[in-house]
Amino acid sequence: MDKANIKHVVKLILADVSGKQYPCINDQHILERDLEVDSLDMVEIIMDCEKKLDLHISDAEVEFAKKWSVEDFVNYIIKQVEIQH
């Protein structure tokens, strides 16, 4: 899967979990502040990413991910795909 497809999948997950419309989510949005993602939402997002992208993501690595921008989170997931596949 290429980077654009991974980004698309992650943004679909973010839209689904946050309840925001996909086209309204931009790279500069902060997950917690702009998408109103809380800790439980983050667990769901991580689980969905793991399932849809066949990953294992360490809880410790994403403990503060809700404070990341969409771009930072997408880049983290892309890096994990590259490492694990």
KEKE-3310 file (N, C-alpha, C; in steps of 0.2 Angstrom, whole numbers, plus 5000, padded with zeros to 4 digits):
npx = (5004:5003:5009:4999:4988:4988:4987:4974:4966:4969:4964:4950:4947:4950:4939:4928:4929:4929:4918:4918:4917:4925:4931:4933:4944:4960:4978:4984:4976:4974:4972:4966:4961:4955:4948:4942:4946:4947:4954:4948:4943:4955:4961:4952:4954:4968:4966:4958:4967:4977:4970:4965:4977:4985:4995:5005:5004:5013:5006:5013:5020:5011:5005:5003:4997:4985:4987:4994:4996:4986:4994:5006:5002:4997:5010:5017:5010:5012:5026:5026:5020:5029:5040:5035:5031)
npy = (4994:5011:5027:5037:5030:5024:5036:5040:5029:5031:5044:5041:5033:5042:5051:5043:5039:5051:5058:5068:5075:5068:5076:5088:5086:5091:5091:5099:5099:5096:5081:5080:5093:5099:5088:5083:5071:5059:5049:5036:5036:5037:5024:5016:5021:5017:5003:5001:5005:4996:4984:4987:4990:4980:4980:4981:4991:4999:5003:5012:5020:5028:5035:5049:5052:5058:5072:5075:5081:5078:5076:5072:5060:5052:5051:5044:5032:5028:5026:5015:5005:5004:4999:4987:4979)
npz = (5000:4996:5001:5000:5000:5012:5020:5016:5021:5035:5038:5035:5045:5056:5053:5055:5068:5075:5071:5062:5046:5032:5022:5029:5037:5040:5038:5047:5058:5076:5084:5097:5101:5089:5082:5093:5099:5112:5125:5124:5112:5105:5107:5100:5087:5086:5086:5075:5065:5067:5063:5050:5043:5046:5057:5072:5086:5098:5114:5122:5113:5108:5117:5120:5108:5104:5105:5094:5078:5063:5052:5058:5065:5054:5047:5057:5057:5043:5044:5053:5045:5035:5042:5047:5037)
capx = (5000:5007:5008:4993:4982:4988:4984:4967:4963:4970:4959:4944:4947:4949:4933:4923:4929:4928:4912:4919:4917:4932:4934:4934:4950:4966:4984:4986:4971:4976:4967:4962:4958:4951:4944:4939:4947:4949:4958:4945:4943:4962:4961:4948:4958:4974:4964:4956:4973:4980:4966:4965:4984:4989:5000:5005:5006:5014:5003:5018:5022:5005:5002:5001:4996:4979:4990:4998:4993:4984:5000:5011:4999:4998:5017:5019:5007:5016:5032:5025:5019:5036:5044:5032:5029)
capy = (5000:5017:5032:5041:5025:5024:5042:5040:5025:5034:5049:5038:5030:5048:5054:5038:5039:5058:5060:5074:5073:5067:5082:5093:5085:5093:5089:5103:5098:5092:5076:5081:5099:5100:5083:5081:5064:5058:5043:5031:5037:5035:5017:5014:5023:5013:4997:5001:5006:4989:4979:4988:4990:4974:4982:4981:4998:4999:5008:5017:5025:5033:5037:5056:5054:5063:5079:5076:5084:5073:5074:5068:5054:5049:5049:5038:5026:5026:5023:5008:5001:5003:4995:4980:4976)
capz = (5000:4995:5007:4999:5002:5020:5023:5015:5026:5042:5038:5035:5052:5060:5052:5058:5076:5078:5069:5058:5039:5029:5018:5034:5041:5037:5041:5053:5064:5081:5086:5103:5100:5083:5081:5099:5101:5118:5126:5122:5104:5102:5108:5094:5081:5085:5085:5068:5061:5067:5060:5043:5040:5048:5061:5079:5088:5105:5118:5125:5108:5106:5123:5119:5101:5104:5105:5088:5072:5059:5048:5063:5066:5048:5046:5062:5054:5037:5046:5056:5039:5032:5047:5049:5031)
cpx = (5004:5005:5001:4987:4982:4985:4977:4964:4963:4965:4952:4942:4946:4942:4927:4923:4927:4921:4912:4919:4924:4935:4936:4941:4956:4972:4986:4981:4975:4971:4963:4958:4953:4946:4940:4940:4950:4953:4955:4944:4950:4963:4958:4952:4964:4972:4962:4962:4977:4977:4966:4972:4988:4996:4999:5008:5007:5010:5007:5020:5017:5002:4999:4999:4990:4981:4994:4993:4991:4990:5005:5008:4999:5005:5019:5016:5011:5023:5032:5024:5025:5040:5042:5030:5035)
cpy = (5006:5022:5036:5036:5025:5030:5042:5035:5028:5039:5047:5036:5036:5051:5049:5039:5046:5061:5066:5071:5073:5073:5088:5092:5087:5091:5093:5102:5094:5087:5078:5088:5100:5095:5080:5074:5064:5051:5037:5031:5035:5028:5014:5015:5019:5006:4996:5001:4999:4984:4981:4988:4984:4976:4980:4987:4997:5005:5014:5022:5030:5035:5044:5057:5058:5070:5080:5079:5077:5071:5070:5061:5049:5047:5044:5032:5023:5023:5016:5003:4999:4998:4987:4976:4975)
cpz = (5000:5001:5006:5001:5009:5023:5022:5020:5033:5043:5038:5042:5057:5059:5055:5065:5078:5076:5064:5051:5036:5026:5023:5038:5037:5041:5047:5059:5070:5084:5092:5103:5095:5081:5087:5101:5108:5119:5123:5114:5101:5102:5102:5088:5080:5083:5078:5063:5061:5063:5052:5039:5042:5052:5068:5082:5095:5109:5120:5120:5106:5112:5123:5112:5100:5103:5099:5083:5068:5055:5052:5064:5060:5046:5051:5059:5048:5039:5049:5050:5036:5036:5047:5042:5026)
residu = (MET:ASP:LYS:ALA:ASN:ILE:LYS:HIS:VAL:VAL:LYS:LEU:ILE:LEU:ALA:ASP:VAL:SER:GLY:LYS:GLN:TYR:PRO:CYS:ILE:ASN:ASP:GLN:HIS:ILE:LEU:GLU:ARG:ASP:LEU:GLU:VAL:ASP:SER:LEU:ASP:MET:VAL:GLU:ILE:ILE:MET:ASP:CYS:GLU:LYS:LYS:LEU:ASP:LEU:HIS:ILE:SER:ASP:ALA:GLU:VAL:GLU:PHE:ALA:LYS:LYS:TRP:SER:VAL:GLU:ASP:PHE:VAL:ASN:TYR:ILE:ILE:LYS:GLN:VAL:GLU:ILE:GLN:HIS)
# end
